[in-house]
Amino acid sequence: MLPKSAFGSKRNTSTARFCPCGCAWANRNVRIAQSLDLNAGSIVAIDRGYCDYALFGKWNGRGVFFVTRLKDNAAYEVVESAIGPLPRNILADELIRFTGAKALKNYPHPVRRVVVWDPINEREIVLLSNLLHFGPTTIAAIYKDRWEIELFFKALKQNLKVKSFVGTSRNALLIQIWTALIAILLLKWLHHLSKAKWSFSNLASMLRLNLFTYRDLRRWLENPFGTPPLVPVAEQLRLDLS
């Protein structure tokens, strides 16, 4: 199955890794995340399903940074709070330490708690990060980028019907994934060229209905609801065998 959400690490070098995982099987994927060999300096943006203090302690010891959402039942104490006016949509910027026995054992280091106001959904988002020297708006932007990855996978699964893998070998999986990525790249470009103000899913559906229609693609994008032209008569060369 393709992931419901995304797990990614970013870095400013060419050695950055992007590792798709899902939140539907959080316990299994935490074990997968434990086995990943991430580069020092990477920034990992993950959802709350990956909130595992032992995993965070391991990453912190290796110089890997993380941005995630804090659990609602997390026990902690505030070590330090930001002084002065906070940036727009930042409600709190604090340095905290976990007080739970297991959490404190697995992650004894100070960690950042940033409360962000989401004006679109009118809700508070409480973020957790070991990025102690980044601004709160930068931390919020990193977590927001994770949502863009989720939207990408959502569009990939909905429009290209890539909900399960055809093969089981590594090569078969890579072929199917890369084929889907190339297809969605072409669809995005056609959506950019199209003059019709329709959604991306509508464009994918209309293309699927016109796969066997003989017509110029550029003209179809300009007038998608026009009558398709007649199929030209095939000009087969005659082979004189006499």
N, C-alpha and C positions, 0 to 999 in steps of 0.2 A: 504494500500500500504506500502511496505517496503521503508525505507528512501533512498533518492538519495545520501545524505551525512550523516555524523555522528556527533553527539554531545557527548562528553565524558568528564568525570571528573576523574582525577587521584589523588591518594593520596598514601602515603607509609604505610597505615594501611589497615586492612581487611575491613574497612567500606567504601571503595571507591565505587562510583556509576558510572555506564555506562548507559546512557540514549539515545537510538536511536531516532533521529528526522530527518526531511528532510528539504532541502533548497528550495524545489519547492513551499512550502507554508510558506514563511518566516514570514509573519505577524502573522499567526496562531501559528507558532512554537515559536515565541518570547513570546507569551502569555503562552504557555506551559512551556517555560524556566522560566518565572516569577514565576510559581507555584511550581517549583522544590525546595525541601528542601535539599540543598547541605551542606555538612559538611565544617566547617571552616578549612582552610588549603588546600582545594581542588584546583586543577589547571584544568581549563576548556579550552579545545582547540576547537574552533569553526570556521566556515567559515564566510565570510563577510556578508552573509545573516542574521546573528544574531546580526549584529552591531547595538545595541540600547543603547544609553548612559544612559537612566534611568535604564535599566537592569544592566549595568556595575556599576552604582552607588549603586544599591542594593547589588550586590555581594561584592563590595569593602567594604561596611559597615559591611558585615557579615564575612569578612576575607576570602572570596573566590577569587582566582586569575584567570585571564583569559588571553588567547593568541588568537588573531584574526588578520585579515587584516584590515588596515585602509582604510576608504572610500576615493575615489579619490577627492571628493569635500569637504573633511573635512577642516574646518577653525581652525587654531591653531597658536600659537607662540612658538618659541623655548626658553625654560627656561635655559637649560644647555646642552652642547655637550661634548661627551667623548674626553679627551685630550690624545694625544699620538697615536702610531700606533694601528690600529684596527685588530682584528683577521681575518683570511682568510675568504673571501666571505662576510664579514661584511662591508658595504659601509658607514653606519652611525649608531650612537647610541646616541639618544638624549632624553632629558626629556622635554616634551611639556605640554602646557595647552591649552584647547579649548577656542576659542574666540567667537564662535557663541553664541547668547543669550540663545537659548534653550539647546544647548550642555553644556554650562557653568553652567546653572541652574541644569541640571540633573547630571552632573559630574564635580564638581569644583576642583577636586584633580589633581595633576600632574600625568602624565601617560608616559609610555615609548614608544618611536618610534624607531624601529630597521629596517634598510634597509638591506636586504639580497640579494646577487647575486645568482641566480639559474643558474649554469653553464650548466645544461642539456638542459633547454629550453631557455637559454640566455635571461633572463629577471630579472628585479628587483621585489622583493616582500617586501612590506612595512608592517611590523607587528606592532600591537598595544598591549600593555600589561601593567598591573599594578604590574608586578614582577620587583620591583625596585632594588632588590639586587642580581638578577641572572645575569650571564654573557650573552652577546648577542648570543653566539653560543648555549647556553643551551635553550634560548627562541626559536631560530630557529629550534633546534632539537625537541622541544615540538610540534611546529606547523607541522613539517614534520611527526611526529607520527600520527597526525590526518589524513594525507593522506593515511597512511597504513590502517586505519579503513575504509576509503572510498573504497579502493581497495578490502578489505575483503567483504564488502557488495555488491560490483559489481560482484565479483566472485560468491557470494552466489545466487544472483538473476539470473545471466546468466547461470550458470551450473546446478542449482537445480530447475529452473523454479518457484522460490518462489516470484512471482510478485504480488500476491494478496492472501488474507487469505480466507481459506475455511469456517471457522466458525467465529462467532462474539463474543462469550463469552471469558472471560479472560483465562479460562482453555484451550479452543480450540486454542487460539493464542499461548499460551505457548507451547502446544504440538507440533504445527507446527514449531515453531521457534527452539525448542530444537531438534526435529527430523532433521531439516535441518542442525543444528550445528553439530550433531553427524555424519551425512552423509558426510559433508564437511571435518570433521576431518579424517574419514576413507579414503576419496579420497586423502587427503593430504599425508597420510601415504603410500598409494599405489603408489602415484606419486613419493614419495621418494624411494620406493623399485624398481620401474620400471627401467629397463635398456634401454628402448627405449627413445630417446631424443625427446619427444613430449611435447607439452604444456599441461597445466592443463585442459584446455577446451577440447582438443583432447582426453585425457584420459577419461574424463567424458562421452564424446560422444561414445567412443568405448565400455565402460562398459555398457552404455545404450543399445547398439546394441547386446551385448552378455549376457544379463540378463537371457535368457532362453537357453543358450548353456551349455551343460554338459562338464565342463573341470576344470582342476586344476588351481586355480587362480594364484599361484606362477609360474607355468610353462607358463601360458598365459602372465604374466608380462615379462618373459624372452624372449618369442617368440610370440608377439601378432598377427602376421600375418600368423602364421602357420595354417595348416588344423586342424579343431577341431576333436577330437576323436569321434568314433562311440558311441552312447548311449548304455550302457551295458543293457543286458536283465535283467528285473526285476526277482529276485529270490523270488517268492511268495511261502510261505509254504502252503502245502496242509492240509486241515483240514478233517480228516477222520470221517465222520458222520455215517458210516454204522455200 
